[in-house]
Amino acid sequence: MIERLLIKDSPAFREVILNPNKGFNTFSGVSGSGKSVLMESILAIFGLKDSNALLIEATFNKDYLYLDDSGILFDDENILSIIKKDKIKYFFNNQTLSKKRIKEIFSQYVKYINSQSKIELQQDNLLKILDSIIVKKMPQYSQKLESYRINYNAFLSKKVELQKLENEEKNIIELREFAAFEINQIESINPKINEYDELLEIKKALSKKEKTMQKIHSLKPILGEFSNITSFLDSINKNKPIFDEVLNEIFGIIIDEEERLNNIDESDIEEILNRIEKLSNLVHKYGSIEEALEYLKKRKKDLENYQNISFNKNALTKELDSLLTTIKVESKEIRDLRKQNLNILLKELQSYCKRLMLNSPSVNLVEVELDSNGADLLEVRLGVSEISTLSSGEFNRLKLAILCIEIEYSKQSGILILDEIDANLSGKESEGVAEVLSFLSRDYQIFAISHQSHMPSFASHHYLVQKGKDKSSITLLNKQGRINEIARMISGANITPEALLFAQEKLKNLKE
């Protein structure tokens, strides 16, 4: 949960510091006071909106922040900061994160109920809730679900493999011929590691052979003169062993080079050049002789696979048939259990829909093609209306009903954000929403904007957003402040005695 919220230099607020309550936090105020700007800042913390302030900082209570698998390092005080300068930067405990990563991390922890969000009523979520009801009654059911998902994923993987083989089989003749051609192309040259570099050295030596031999012939007389110098030095006892060693080393180098050059048969030069050209083509195509030889191994393996493709296809088809039989049996067992427990979900949904002034719901399992959830589609209707035809008010209230059931059976908790969810609702409908949110606040920290009096009446904390001369402010109201604000929401700027009495009655059990 958020323990402290700081917003600096937003379109509505110069600086705001809030210490929101764990439960139900409601914000009210006249139109244009800055409530929507505040909500955008809160949503920005979780990557659901772009930041609208130069600085937004949220401090989280570590006892209510369950993000152990997020990769974030936790401290005693966990702070998420959004700094907006040339661009927006996100930091969590001084770790730099992207907006996308922030959104991913908090996606299971934060719920934003608005007309665009449809997660709560998507098939994955509806079936997950039904499954959680079954798990509560029969814990071993979770193992059955896991077994099905493992086998279904294996089935999909094998199906992709088979499709690949079938595509290859259509072009098998061309694939075989091309693999054989590439193999023959490399094998006909039969390259050896380091051969290319050695031949280039020979070519280089041949190009300089004549000049090098001329130099060798011109040096031999000079070396002979050095022998006379050595003889003279010996005669006067002045000769140094190092002088002889140097002369012998020089002489050895010259003799070795002469012998090497004489051993190069110039008649083979054309063959050497042809060989270099072939090896050069391999190097140009594959990068190096070593890579050409690795590619040769790969293509030989490919050719072997092409030759065995019929055998592989038959084996894979048998595996697929076996997996399909397994998942069909498992999906039927799952379907039977879902049918047996569907009435529990229906009763729960009817109860919450009644509180939310919605038409009586119906639920039905429709058999569909196998997917990761089995072979079931959970169809929900309000009266005769399908989900897709509901008004925005009905749609949002149905999401709240589903969320209540989800919390009851999966023990989820986190943060719930609502932006004028009671807009365009009747008094009774708005009161039902407020009651349900009060229930949800046992497990969720709630941030809600409202223009009606019912939410502030049920809220744990009521904040007033007011527009000042330059910027807006946010004030946590005491009991009398709440009474006055609720009375204003009922009767307008000119507060009537009747409105005050109504507000006092609503908050009569509230402590000062």
N, C-alpha and C positions, 0 to 999 in steps of 0.2 A: 504494500500500500504506500501511497505518497504521504510522507510526514510533513514535508515542507515544500512549498512551491514559490519560486521567485520569478517574476516577469519584469523585465526592464525595457523601457522604450518600445512599446508596441503602439499600434494606431490609437488605442483607447487609453492605455495606462503608461504613466511615467515610471512608476515602480510600485509593484504589488508583492506583498509577502503573505502567503496563506499557510495555515497549519491545519489542513483538512482532517475531519474526523474519520475514523475507521469505517463508519457506517454510511448513512444516507445524507449526502450533502446537496442542498438545493440552492440555486441562484435565481433571484428574481430582480425585477427592476423595470422601469418604463422602457419602451422601444427606443433603440438608439443609445442606450446607456453603456453598452460595451459587453453585453453577455455573450454574444456570438464571437466576439474577438477573444474573450477569455476562453471559450470552448475550443477555438482553433488553436490556441497556445497549448492547452491540455492535450489535444489530439496530436500536436506536433511532437510532444515528448515521446510518443510511441510510433512515430513515423507515419501517422495516418493523415497528416497535413504538413504543408511546408511551414517553417517557422515564420511568424509574423512579428517577431520582436528581436532586438539586438542581442538579448540574452534571456534564455529560459533555463531555469535550473530546478530539478526535482530531486529531493532527497527521499530515498526509499527505506522503509523499515525492513531490515534483513529477515525478521521473523515472519514476514508476510510476502516475501519475494521468493518464489520457487522457480529459480532459473538455473538449477545445478548443471544442466546439460548445455548451457548456452555458450560455454567457453569464456565467460566473463569472470574476472577475479573479484571476489567479494571482500569488502572490509566491514568494520563495525558500522561505518557510515557510508552508504552507497549513493553516489551522486551522479545523475545524468545531466550533462550540460549541452545546450545548443547555442553556439555563438554564430551570429550573422554579421559578417563584414563584407568582403568582396564576394565571398561565397559562404554557404552554411556548413559548419563543421559540428560533428557530434562526438561527445566524449562520455565514456562511462568509467568512473574511477580512473580518470586520466588516460584510458585506452581510447584511441581513435577508432571510430566505427562509422560505417556508411548508413545513410537513411534506410536503405534496403535491409541491411543487417539488423538495425534497430527494430524494424517492422517484423522481421522474421522471429527475432528473439521474444518479442512481446505478444506475438500473434495468438498463442494459446492462453495467455494470461489476461489480456485486455479485450473486452468486447465493446464495440461501438454500435449501438442500435439506432439505425436511421433507415430511411426508405430505400437506400441503395444497398445496404448490407443484406445478404441473403443466406449467409453461412448457416444460420440456425435452422433454416427450413430446407437445406439441401439434403439430398438422399443419403449421403455419407453420414451426416449428423443425425438424421432421423433414425436410421437403422442402428447407429451407434447407441442412441438412447434406449431403443428397444432392447438391444443386446445387453446394455448395462442393467436393465431390469431383470433379465434372465440370469445374468451372472450373480446378482445379489441373492437370488433364490438358489442357484445351482453354480457354485464357483468353478466346477470343472468345465463348464460351458466355454470359458475363455480359452481353454486348451483346444477345444474343438474348433473354435474360430481361428486360432493360430495355425492349427494343422491345415485347415482349408486354405488359408492365405499362402502358406508355404507351398502347398501343392499347386495352387492356382498360378502362382508366380513361376513355378517350375514349368507348368504347362505352357504359359506364354513364352518363356525362354525357348523351350523346345519347338514351339510353333514357328518362332522366328528362324531358328536353325533349319527347320524343314523348308520354309519358304525360300531361304537362301539356296538350299540344295536343289530345290525344284527350278529356281531361276538358272542355276548353273547347268542343270541337266538339259534345259532348252538349248543352251549354247555349248554343250559338252564337246562336240566335234571341233568347233572353233577353238575352244579353250585348250583342248588336248594338243591340237596342231600348233597353237601359238606357244604353249609351254615347251613342247618338243623342239620347236624352232629356236627358242631362246637358249635352251639347254645345249643344243648342237652348236649354236653360235659361239658360246663360251668354250665348250669342250674341244671344238675344232682348233681353237687357238692354244688351248691347254696352258694357260699362263701359270707362271711360278712366282711366288712371293719374292720381291727384291729384283726380279729379272729385269723389269723395265728400267730401274735406276742403273743397273749394271751395264745394260746395253747403251744407255745414254752416255755413260762414262767412256765406253769403247768408241762410240761415235765421236765424242769430243777428242779423244786421243788420236784417232785416225786423221781428223781434220788438222792436227798439229804435228803429225808424224814427221813429215819431211823437214820442217823447220827445226824440230827437236833433234833429229838425227844429225843435221848440219852442225848444230851447237855441240853435240856430243863429239863429233869428229874434230871440231876446232879446239875442244878442251883437252883431248888426249895428249897432244904435243906439250901443252902447258903443264899437264900432270907429270909428263916425263921430265921437264925442267925441274919440277919440285923434287923429284928423286935425286937429281944432281945436288940440289941445295941440301937435302938430307944427308947425302954422302959427305959433303963438305963439312957440315956441322958435326958429323960423327968423327971426322978426322981431327977436329980441334976440341973434341970432347964438350961441345956446346949443345948437342941435340937434346930436346925435351920430349919425353914420352907422349905428352898431350898433343904435340905437333904431329907426331906419327898417327895418333888416333884420329885426329881431324882429317888428315889426308886420306887415311884408309876409309873413313866413313863416306867422304865425298866420292872417292873412287868407286865404292860399293854401290852408292846411289846411281851413279852414271852407268855402271855395268848392268844393274838391275833394270833400269829404264830402257837401255838399249836392247836387252834380251826380251823385255815385254813387248816392245815395239816390233821387234823382228818376228815375234811369235804371232802377231796379228796378220792374218792372211788377207791382203787387200782384195783378193778375188771373192771373199765372202761379204764384202761391204754391201752389195745389193741385197743379199739375204738378210743382213743385219738391219738395213734400213726398212725393208718390208716388214720384218718382225717388230721393229719399233712402231711402225705405223699401225699395225694390228693392235698392239698393246695400248697405244695411245688412244685408239678408238674406244677400247674397254674402259680406260681411265676416264675419258670424257663422258661416257655414258653412265658409269656406275660410281665414279668418284675416286676409286683406287682399285688396284688388283685384288686387295683383300676383300673389298666390298663386292667385287664381281664374283669372287669365289663363294661368298656368303649368299649372294643372290642365286647362284647356281644350286646350292643346297636347298634353298627355299623352293625354287621352281621344280626340282626333282620331287620334293615332298608334295607340291601342288599336283604334279602329274600323277603321282601315286594315289592321291585323294580322288582325282578325276576318274581314275581307272576303277576305284572302289566305290564310286558314288552311288551306284545302285544298291550295293550292300549296306552302305551307311544310311541311305534313305529308308530301306526296309526296317532296319534296326530302330531308327528314329520314329518311324510311323508306329511301331509296336509300343515304344515308350509313351508316345502321345496318346494312343488308345487306352493304355493302362492308366495314365494320369487323368484322362477325361472320365473314365469310369469311376475313379476314386473321388474326383471333385463333384461328380454328379450325385454320388451316394452321400458325400459329406454335406453338399448344399441342400439335399432333401431333408437330412436330419436337422440341419439348421432351420430350414423353412418350417418343419413340423413344430419345433420348439418355439419359433417366433409366433406361429399361429396360436399355440396354446397360451401364450402370454400377452397376446395382442390386446386382450380385454383389460389387462392391468393398465397398459398405456392409455387406452381409451378413457377409463375411469379417471385417471389422473388429469388427462387433458380436459375432460368435461368439467371437472372441478375448477380448474384454473380459468377456463373459458367463461364459466358462469360468473366468477368473481370479476372478470374483465369485461362483462357485458357483451360477450360474443355469442353468435349463434352456436347451437349445439354441434360439436364436431363429430366426424366419423373418420375411422381409420380402416384401411383395407390393404392387404398384401396382394400385389399383382405379380404373377410370375413373368419374368423377363429372361433375356439371355444371360448366361453366366458372366459375372464380373468379379471384382475383388471383394464384393460384399455378399456374394452368393448369387441366387437367381431370383432375388426379390426386389420389388419397388414398393415403398411404403407410401400409399396415397392418403393424403389428409384433405378433408373438406370441412368447410364451415357451412352447415346447412346443406344446400345443393351447390355451393360455390367452390370451385377449385381455387387453389392457392394463387394461381396466376391472375385470377379475376378479382381478388380482394382489393378494397380501398387501402390507401396508405395507412390509415388509422387501424383498420382490421389487421393488416399485414404486420404492423409493429407490435400490436397487442398479442397476436398469435406467437410472435417470436419470444415475447416475454413469458408466455405460458410454457413454451418448449424449454426455455432457459430454466424455469423453475423446476421442471421435471428432471432436467439434466443435472442440476445441482443436487437434487434429492437422491439421485441414484449413483452419481459418479463423484460426488463430494468435491466438485470443482470450486475454486475460489479465484479472486483476482480483482480487477477493476472494471466497472461498468460505466460507460459514458452514454448519456442520452441528451439529445438536443431537441427540446420542445416536443417530446413524444406525445404530450396530451393536447397538442394544438388541434383545433377543430373537433374536439370531443365534447360530448355532453357532460354535465356535472357528474352523473352517475358513472359514466365511462371513465372520466378522469379520476374519480375517487377509487374505482377498481384498480386502475394503474398504480395509484399511490400506495394502496394496500399491498399490492404484489411487490412493488419496489421495496417497501418496508420489510417484507419477508426476505427478499433477495439480499438485503443489506446485512443479513446475518453472516453471509459468506463473501459478499462483494463490497468493496468501497465504491460508492456510487456518486457520480457527478452528473447533476441534471439541471437543465434550465426549464422553467415553467412560467406560464402566464396565467395559470389557474391556481386557485387557493388550496387545492387538495394536497398536492405534493409538499408544499411548505408545512402543511399541518401534520404530515406524517414523518417529515425529515428529522434526522438526528441533529443536524446543524442547518441553519438558514442564513444565507448571505445575501446582502442587498448590494446591488451594483448601481452606483449613482454617477451621473455625468456632472462634472464640476465645470468651473470657468474654462480651464485649459484641458484637463484630463479627467478621466473617470477614477473612481475609488471603489473598493470592496470592503464592506463592513460586516463582521459577524454579529448578528442580532441577538440581543437578550430576549427574554420572554415578552416584555412590553413592546420591544422593537418588532418582534415577530407578529404580535397582535395588530400593531399599527399597519404593518406592510400587508398582512393578509386582508385587513379591512380595506386598504387602498386597492388591492387586486380585485376585490368584490365590487366596490362602489366607485372607484376612480379617484381622481385628485380630491374631490370633495367627499371626505369620509363621513358616512352616515352613522348615527347611533346603532341602527340595526346591524350594519356591517361590523361594527366594533363588538357588539354582543355575540354575533355569529363567530367572530375570530376568537373571542374569549372562551366561548363554549368549546371550540375546536381544540384549544390549547389548555383547557382547564387542568389536565393531569400533568402538564409540563412543569418541571421544577424551575425555579428562578435561576 
